[in-house]
Amino acid sequence: MEENIKATIDTWLNSNIDEADKTALKELVASENETELVDSFYKDLEFGTGGLRGIMGLGSNRMNKYTVGSATQGLANYINLQFPSEEASLAIAHDSRNNSDYFAQIVADILSANGIKVYLFDELRPTPELSFAIRELGCKSGIVVTASHNPKEYNGYKVYWEDGAQIIAPHDTKIIEEVRKITSFDQIKFGANKDLIQPIGKDIDDRYLAEMSKLSLSPDAIKNQSDLSIVFSPIHGTGITLVPKALEQFGFTNVTVIEEQATPDGNFPTVVYPNPEEKEALTLALDKAKQVNAELVMATDPDADRVGIAIRTETGDFELLNGNQTGALLIYYLCLKWKENGKLDGNQYVVKTVVTTELIKDIATHFGIESFDTLTGFKHIAGLIKELEGKKTFIGGGEESYGYLIGDFVRDKDAIASCAMIAEMAAWAKDNGKSLGDLLEEIYSQFGMYQEDLVSLTKKGKSGAEEIQSMMHQFRNNTPKSLAGSEIEWLIDYQNSTAKNLLTGQEDSIRFPSSNVLQFITKDGSKISMRPSGTEPKIKFYMSVRSESDSDRSFEDEKKGLQDKISKIKEELNLI
């Protein structure tokens, strides 16, 4: 074992951590489980640009009372430096994960001990409601304790600023500086000032739902199709608190909740991963949908900021849509209804991330609506909304990873409002004699067919992190000349902010913050993006291919041709 790891373990053993934790750590050392010890102590759990996330347990690289405490003390110091002459307040929410309520209370205690007023949700609540509460209560910051859709071993927390968005520059790096100044657990103020902790709950729910109701664009269609059969699963998470209420408030009367997944449970007992991107997580919902002859299935992740959907096909089966397809449908519906309702004046815009389908841009352009790209992560979308506030009107936006935002009263991806709007979109389609599948085919016929896929490779621990960096280095320095028979025309490197034409040698600068993302753009319009995850031990490859609509080929043939092309790209990149 490396000496620096041994030194870190000794520091913990000689610190003032609780006696029970000290005993547990001594037992771990005595077990001689070197792999576990190294992974737990080889580095500090990084307070990244959005907050914390990691496996729960003892150690400097784990989520526990002390790493959470250090991060929170650093944040408290930064808040007090930023607002020295006014009473600063902060809102806290948590999801259904194991220890989320425990971590939320620790965070509240530390902040209150530092003289910061805390609004603490009395029970679990969705991430988008936390974003809403920050703005609604005039808070300077906010925290939601969650690890989103990670496996059950994980927890974490995300930090927000006064605009209700996750922290971005300059606050992110400055908070990190303050966190790094916490070099001893003795610096953490664990003793709560209970007078500064105020519980919140139903009142914020009601205010959120009232604001969300204003998003509706087709109330008559909902009235006509109020009995649209919908199946919903919160996958043991926070979606149960607001999604059924949101659907009811919009006017839907025939909603079936998956009872086996309705109870919040951090062990997520009915799924392998609590991730609506995974077909397996929707198994119970799809089975129930067949039983009740539903037309729409929706499922949210544990903190209810992402939603996955399935739609009934002409054969009676259910087709799962990916995040690009759902996002394209939503943007098309929003743009169309804004136009039909006379709300477009040339000052509206939509936003997507650079790894999300270009179909969204095509749709916006068709309606004369400006579209913007941002780096991956909803904090960048929210940052753009703040930048354009008072100048342009945000219609909606999204990213391929099943996160969408409609309107700007929330400043993070919002599965609650998205569920309501997806249901409204389905009701509107049915009221016009079509299904969501029909609508998607119409979009493809008009704009060309797009197919996307995602390959996510998990590389755990210290060796995994090194392997991921090696892969990115190889792709940067040994770029393939072609993919699936089409030459790579552009290599876009967001780390050094350049776009290079590999065929002509032309090199342009791009206006994005530095980020470890690479993109290959081929001559036939295929887009392949790769980036290490900022929150999980993964490297992700995003593939998007497109074909012009061909009246001589069936929809299914065209789709299969594109899927074959994606398979070819995976093979050439050694991903299968």
C-alpha positions in Angstrom: 0.0 0.0 0.0 1.3 3.5 -0.9 2.6 5.5 2.0 0.3 8.5 1.4 -2.7 6.1 1.8 -1.3 4.7 5.0 -0.8 8.2 6.3 -4.4 9.2 5.5 -5.7 6.2 7.3 -3.6 7.0 10.3 -4.8 10.6 10.3 -8.4 9.4 10.5 -7.6 6.9 13.3 -5.9 9.7 15.3 -8.7 12.3 14.6 -11.8 13.0 16.7 -14.2 10.9 14.6 -16.9 9.1 16.6 -15.7 6.1 18.6 -18.0 3.7 16.7 -16.5 4.9 13.4 -13.0 4.6 14.8 -13.7 1.0 15.9 -15.2 0.2 12.5 -12.1 1.6 10.7 -9.8 -0.4 12.9 -11.7 -3.5 12.0 -11.4 -2.6 8.3 -7.6 -2.2 8.7 -7.4 -5.5 10.5 -9.3 -7.3 7.8 -6.4 -6.6 5.4 -8.8 -5.9 2.6 -6.3 -3.8 0.7 -8.6 -3.1 -2.3 -11.3 -1.7 -0.1 -8.8 0.3 1.9 -7.1 1.8 -1.1 -10.4 2.7 -2.9 -11.7 4.3 0.4 -8.5 6.3 1.1 -6.5 6.8 -2.1 -7.9 10.3 -2.5 -10.3 12.8 -1.0 -13.9 12.6 -2.2 -13.8 15.5 -4.6 -16.1 18.4 -4.1 -16.6 18.9 -7.8 -18.2 21.7 -9.8 -21.7 20.5 -8.7 -21.1 19.0 -5.3 -20.3 15.5 -3.9 -21.1 12.0 -5.1 -19.6 8.7 -4.0 -20.0 5.3 -2.4 -21.2 5.5 1.2 -18.8 4.3 3.9 -15.8 5.2 6.0 -12.9 6.9 4.3 -11.7 10.1 2.6 -13.1 8.9 -0.7 -16.5 7.9 0.7 -19.7 9.6 1.5 -19.9 9.9 5.3 -20.5 12.3 8.1 -17.0 13.7 7.9 -16.6 14.2 4.1 -20.1 15.7 4.0 -19.2 17.8 7.0 -16.0 19.1 5.4 -17.8 20.1 2.2 -20.7 21.7 4.1 -18.4 23.7 6.4 -16.5 25.0 3.3 -19.8 26.0 1.7 -21.0 27.7 4.9 -17.7 29.7 5.0 -18.2 30.8 1.4 -21.8 31.8 1.9 -20.8 33.9 4.9 -18.0 35.5 2.9 -20.4 36.3 0.1 -23.2 37.8 2.2 -21.5 39.3 5.3 -24.0 42.0 6.0 -27.3 40.1 5.5 -29.0 37.0 6.9 -28.4 34.3 4.3 -30.8 31.4 4.0 -30.5 28.0 2.3 -33.0 25.3 1.4 -32.4 21.6 1.8 -34.1 18.6 0.3 -33.3 14.9 0.1 -34.4 11.8 -1.9 -35.2 8.3 -0.9 -31.7 6.9 -0.7 -30.3 5.2 2.3 -28.9 7.9 4.7 -30.2 10.8 2.6 -32.3 12.1 5.5 -29.3 11.6 7.9 -27.0 13.5 5.6 -29.6 16.3 5.1 -29.9 16.7 8.9 -26.1 16.9 9.2 -26.0 19.5 6.5 -28.7 21.5 8.2 -27.0 21.3 11.6 -23.7 22.5 10.2 -25.2 25.4 8.3 -27.3 26.6 11.2 -24.2 26.3 13.5 -22.6 28.8 11.1 -25.4 31.3 11.5 -27.2 30.4 8.2 -31.0 30.1 8.2 -32.1 26.7 6.9 -35.4 25.7 5.2 -35.4 21.9 5.6 -38.1 19.9 3.8 -39.9 17.7 6.3 -39.8 14.6 4.1 -38.3 13.5 0.8 -38.9 15.8 -2.1 -37.9 15.9 -5.8 -34.8 17.9 -7.0 -36.9 20.3 -9.1 -38.9 21.3 -6.1 -35.7 22.2 -4.3 -34.7 24.4 -7.2 -38.1 26.0 -7.1 -38.0 26.5 -3.3 -34.7 28.4 -3.5 -36.2 31.1 -5.7 -39.6 31.1 -4.0 -38.1 31.6 -0.5 -35.4 34.0 -1.6 -32.6 31.7 -0.5 -28.9 32.4 -1.3 -28.2 28.7 -1.9 -29.6 25.2 -1.7 -28.7 21.6 -1.4 -30.4 18.4 -2.4 -29.0 15.1 -1.0 -29.1 12.6 -3.8 -27.0 10.4 -6.1 -29.7 10.6 -8.8 -30.0 7.2 -10.6 -26.7 5.7 -9.3 -26.7 2.3 -7.7 -27.9 2.0 -4.1 -24.3 2.1 -2.7 -24.0 5.7 -3.7 -25.1 9.0 -2.2 -24.2 12.6 -2.8 -25.4 16.2 -2.8 -25.8 18.9 -5.4 -25.3 22.6 -4.5 -27.4 25.3 -6.0 -27.1 29.1 -6.0 -29.7 31.9 -5.5 -31.1 31.6 -9.1 -32.1 28.0 -8.3 -29.5 26.5 -10.7 -26.6 24.2 -9.8 -23.5 26.2 -9.1 -21.3 27.4 -12.0 -18.4 29.7 -12.4 -17.2 31.6 -10.4 -19.0 30.2 -7.4 -18.1 26.5 -8.1 -14.3 27.0 -8.1 -14.5 29.5 -5.2 -16.5 27.0 -3.1 -14.0 24.3 -3.9 -11.2 26.6 -2.6 -13.1 27.0 0.7 -13.7 23.3 1.0 -10.0 22.6 0.5 -9.2 24.9 3.4 -11.0 22.4 5.8 -8.0 20.3 6.7 -9.2 19.0 10.1 -12.5 17.6 11.3 -12.1 20.0 14.3 -12.9 22.9 11.9 -16.4 21.5 11.3 -19.2 23.0 13.4 -21.5 20.0 14.0 -23.5 21.6 16.9 -26.8 22.8 15.4 -28.6 26.0 16.2 -32.2 24.6 16.1 -33.7 28.1 16.1 -32.3 28.6 12.6 -33.8 25.4 11.1 -37.3 25.8 9.8 -39.3 22.8 8.4 -41.1 23.3 5.0 -43.3 21.0 3.0 -46.9 21.2 1.8 -47.0 24.9 1.3 -44.1 24.7 -1.2 -45.7 21.7 -2.9 -48.9 23.8 -3.5 -47.0 26.8 -4.8 -44.9 24.6 -7.2 -48.0 22.8 -8.5 -49.8 26.2 -9.0 -46.9 27.5 -11.1 -46.6 24.2 -13.0 -50.3 24.4 -14.0 -49.6 27.6 -16.0 -47.5 25.5 -18.4 -50.5 23.8 -20.0 -51.0 24.6 -23.7 -53.9 22.3 -24.6 -56.5 22.3 -21.8 -59.3 21.5 -24.2 -57.5 18.4 -25.4 -57.0 17.2 -21.9 -60.7 17.8 -21.1 -61.6 15.6 -24.1 -59.1 12.9 -23.2 -59.0 13.1 -19.5 -59.4 9.3 -19.2 -56.2 8.7 -21.1 -54.8 5.6 -19.5 -51.4 6.3 -17.9 -49.2 4.1 -15.9 -46.6 5.7 -13.6 -43.7 4.4 -11.5 -41.5 6.5 -9.2 -39.1 3.6 -8.9 -39.1 3.8 -5.1 -38.2 7.5 -5.3 -39.5 11.0 -4.8 -41.7 11.1 -7.9 -44.5 9.6 -5.7 -44.8 12.9 -3.8 -45.7 15.1 -6.8 -46.2 13.3 -10.1 -49.7 11.9 -9.3 -50.8 15.3 -8.0 -49.4 17.0 -11.1 -51.2 14.7 -13.5 -54.4 15.2 -11.5 -54.0 19.0 -11.5 -53.6 19.0 -15.2 -56.9 17.0 -15.5 -55.9 13.4 -15.9 -58.2 11.0 -14.1 -57.0 7.5 -15.2 -53.5 7.1 -13.7 -52.3 3.8 -12.4 -49.3 3.9 -10.0 -47.1 0.8 -9.7 -47.8 -0.1 -6.1 -44.7 -2.3 -5.8 -42.5 0.7 -6.6 -44.6 3.4 -4.9 -43.0 3.2 -1.4 -39.7 5.2 -1.2 -36.9 2.7 -0.5 -33.2 3.3 -0.8 -32.5 -0.4 -1.5 -34.6 -0.2 -4.7 -35.7 -3.8 -4.2 -37.5 -4.3 -7.5 -34.8 -3.1 -9.9 -31.1 -3.7 -10.6 -30.6 0.1 -11.1 -33.2 2.8 -10.3 -32.6 4.4 -13.7 -35.5 5.0 -16.1 -33.0 4.8 -19.0 -32.8 1.1 -18.3 -35.6 -1.1 -19.8 -35.3 -3.5 -16.8 -36.3 -0.6 -14.4 -39.6 -0.3 -16.3 -40.5 -4.0 -16.3 -43.3 -3.8 -13.7 -44.7 -0.7 -15.3 -44.8 -2.3 -18.8 -46.5 -5.4 -17.4 -49.1 -3.3 -15.7 -49.6 -1.2 -18.8 -50.5 -4.3 -20.8 -52.9 -5.4 -18.1 -54.8 -2.1 -18.0 -54.4 -1.4 -21.8 -52.6 1.8 -21.0 -51.4 4.2 -23.7 -48.5 5.8 -21.9 -46.0 4.6 -19.4 -43.8 7.0 -17.4 -41.1 6.4 -14.8 -39.0 8.8 -12.8 -35.6 8.3 -11.1 -35.1 8.6 -7.3 -34.8 12.4 -7.2 -37.4 12.9 -10.0 -35.4 15.0 -12.3 -35.4 12.4 -15.2 -38.2 10.6 -16.8 -38.3 7.6 -19.1 -41.4 6.8 -21.2 -42.9 4.0 -23.3 -45.7 4.4 -25.8 -48.2 1.8 -27.1 -47.7 0.8 -30.7 -50.3 -0.3 -33.3 -49.7 -3.9 -32.4 -50.5 -3.3 -28.8 -46.9 -3.7 -27.6 -44.9 -0.9 -25.9 -41.9 0.9 -27.4 -39.5 2.6 -25.1 -38.4 6.0 -26.3 -34.8 7.2 -25.7 -34.1 10.6 -24.3 -33.4 12.2 -27.7 -36.8 11.0 -29.0 -38.8 12.2 -26.0 -36.9 15.5 -26.1 -37.6 16.0 -29.8 -41.3 15.2 -29.3 -41.5 17.7 -26.4 -39.8 20.5 -28.3 -41.9 19.9 -31.4 -45.1 20.0 -29.4 -44.0 23.1 -27.5 -43.0 25.0 -30.6 -46.1 24.0 -32.5 -48.5 24.9 -29.7 -46.7 28.2 -29.0 -47.2 29.0 -32.7 -50.8 27.9 -32.8 -51.6 29.8 -29.6 -50.1 33.0 -31.0 -47.3 33.2 -28.5 -44.3 33.4 -30.9 -42.9 36.9 -31.5 -39.4 35.9 -32.7 -37.9 36.3 -29.2 -38.1 32.7 -28.0 -35.4 30.0 -27.8 -34.8 26.4 -26.9 -31.6 24.8 -25.6 -30.0 21.4 -25.8 -26.6 20.0 -24.9 -23.8 19.3 -27.5 -24.3 15.5 -27.2 -28.1 15.7 -27.7 -29.8 15.1 -31.1 -29.5 17.8 -33.8 -33.2 17.0 -34.6 -34.1 19.5 -31.8 -32.2 22.3 -33.6 -33.9 21.3 -36.9 -37.3 21.6 -35.3 -36.6 24.9 -33.7 -35.2 26.4 -37.0 -38.4 25.2 -38.8 -40.5 27.3 -36.4 -38.2 30.3 -36.6 -37.1 29.8 -33.0 -33.5 30.3 -32.0 -31.7 27.2 -30.6 -28.6 27.1 -28.4 -26.1 24.4 -27.5 -24.4 24.0 -24.1 -22.0 21.6 -22.5 -23.4 18.5 -21.0 -25.1 19.1 -17.6 -28.3 21.1 -16.9 -26.3 23.7 -14.9 -25.1 25.0 -18.3 -28.7 25.2 -19.6 -29.7 27.0 -16.5 -26.7 29.4 -16.8 -27.8 30.3 -20.3 -31.4 30.9 -19.0 -30.0 33.3 -16.4 -27.8 35.1 -19.0 -30.8 35.6 -21.3 -33.3 36.4 -18.6 -35.2 39.6 -19.5 -33.9 39.5 -23.1 -35.4 36.3 -24.5 -38.1 33.8 -23.5 -37.2 30.2 -22.8 -39.7 27.7 -24.2 -38.0 24.5 -23.2 -34.9 22.4 -23.4 -33.4 19.1 -22.7 -30.5 16.6 -22.8 -30.3 13.0 -24.1 -30.1 11.6 -20.6 -33.8 11.9 -20.1 -33.8 15.3 -18.5 -36.1 18.1 -19.7 -37.3 21.6 -18.6 -40.4 23.4 -19.7 -40.6 27.1 -18.7 -38.1 28.7 -16.3 -39.7 28.8 -12.9 -37.5 25.8 -12.1 -33.8 25.9 -13.1 -32.9 22.3 -13.3 -34.3 19.3 -15.2 -37.8 18.6 -14.0 -39.5 15.3 -14.3 -42.6 16.4 -12.5 -43.6 19.1 -15.1 -42.2 16.9 -17.8 -44.6 14.1 -16.9 -47.5 16.5 -17.0 -46.5 17.9 -20.4 -45.8 14.5 -21.9 -49.2 13.3 -20.8 -50.7 16.5 -22.3 -48.8 15.9 -25.5 -50.3 12.4 -25.7 -53.8 13.7 -25.0 -53.4 16.3 -27.7 -52.1 13.7 -30.2 -55.1 11.4 -29.4 -57.5 14.3 -29.7 -56.1 14.8 -33.2 -56.5 11.2 -34.1 -52.9 10.0 -33.7 -50.5 8.5 -31.2 -47.2 9.7 -30.0 -45.6 7.1 -32.3 -47.5 8.6 -35.3 -46.3 12.0 -34.2 -42.7 10.8 -34.1 -42.9 9.3 -37.5 -44.3 12.6 -38.9 -41.4 14.4 -37.4 -38.9 12.0 -39.0 -40.7 12.3 -42.3 -40.4 16.1 -42.2 -36.9 16.5 -40.8 -35.2 13.2 -41.7 -34.8 10.2 -39.5 -32.4 10.3 -36.6 -31.2 7.3 -34.6 -29.1 7.6 -31.5 -27.5 5.2 -29.1 -25.3 5.4 -26.0 -22.5 3.1 -24.8 -21.5 3.5 -21.2 -18.4 1.7 -20.0 -18.0 1.4 -16.2 -14.4 1.5 -15.0 -14.3 1.4 -11.2 -11.6 2.6 -8.7 -8.2 4.1 -9.2 -7.2 1.8 -12.1 -10.5 2.5 -13.8 -10.0 6.2 -13.7 -6.6 5.8 -15.2 -8.0 3.6 -18.0 -10.6 6.2 -18.9 -8.0 8.9 -19.2 -5.9 6.6 -21.4 -8.9 6.0 -23.7 -9.5 9.7 -24.1 -5.8 10.3 -24.8 -5.9 7.6 -27.5 -8.9 9.1 -29.2 -7.4 12.6 -29.2 -4.1 11.5 -30.6 -5.1 8.6 -32.8 -8.3 9.8 -34.3 -9.8 7.3 -36.9 -9.9 8.5 -40.5 -13.5 7.3 -41.1 -16.5 5.6 -39.4 -19.0 3.4 -41.1 -17.7 4.3 -44.5 -17.8 8.1 -44.0 -14.7 10.2 -43.5 -14.4 12.1 -40.2 -14.5 15.7 -41.3 -14.4 17.5 -37.9 -12.7 16.8 -34.7 -14.1 19.0 -32.0 -12.1 19.0 -28.7 -13.9 20.9 -25.9 -10.9 20.5 -23.6 -8.8 22.9 -25.7 -11.8 24.7 -27.3 -10.9 23.8 -30.9 -12.7 22.5 -33.9 -10.4 21.1 -36.5 -11.3 20.1 -40.1 -9.3 16.9 -40.6 -9.8 17.1 -44.4 -8.6 20.7 -45.0 -6.6 21.4 -41.9 -8.8 24.4 -41.0 -8.9 25.0 -37.2 -11.4 27.2 -35.5 -11.9 28.1 -31.8 -15.2 27.3 -30.1 -16.8 29.4 -27.4 -17.4 26.8 -24.6 -15.8 26.4 -21.2 -13.0 23.8 -21.2 -14.5 20.3 -20.7 -13.1 16.8 -21.3 -15.4 16.0 -24.3 -14.4 14.9 -27.8 -16.7 14.8 -30.9 -16.2 13.3 -34.4 -18.4 14.7 -37.1 -18.4 12.6 -40.3 -19.1 13.9 -43.9 -22.5 12.2 -43.9 -23.6 14.0 -40.7 -23.0 11.3 -38.1 -22.0 12.7 -34.7 -20.0 10.6 -32.2 -19.3 12.2 -28.8 -17.3 10.8 -25.9 -16.7 12.0 -22.4 -15.9 10.7 -19.0 -18.8 11.1 -16.6 -18.3 13.7 -14.0 -20.4 11.9 -11.4 -19.8 8.1 -12.0 -16.8 5.9 -12.8 -17.8 5.7 -16.5 -16.9 6.8 -19.9 -19.8 7.5 -22.3 -20.0 7.3 -26.1 -23.0 9.1 -27.7 -23.8 8.1 -31.3 -26.2 10.0 -33.6 -26.8 9.1 -37.2 -29.2 10.5 -39.7 -30.7 9.8 -43.1 -32.9 11.9 -45.4 -36.5 10.6 -45.5 -36.8 8.1 -48.4 -40.3 7.5 -49.7 -39.2 4.3 -51.4 -38.1 2.7 -48.1 -40.4 1.8 -45.2 -40.0 3.5 -41.9 -38.8 0.2 -40.4 -36.3 -0.4 -43.2 -34.9 3.1 -42.7 -34.7 2.6 -39.0 -32.9 -0.7 -39.4 -30.4 0.8 -41.8 -29.4 3.4 -39.3 -29.2 0.9 -36.4 -26.9 -1.2 -38.6 -24.8 1.9 -39.1 -24.5 2.5 -35.4 -23.5 -1.1 -34.8 -20.7 -0.6 -37.4 -19.5 2.5 -35.6 -19.4 0.7 -32.3 -17.5 -2.2 -33.9 -14.9 0.2 -35.4 -14.4 2.0 -32.1 -14.0 -1.4 -30.3 -17.1 -0.8 -28.1 -18.6 -4.2 -28.8 
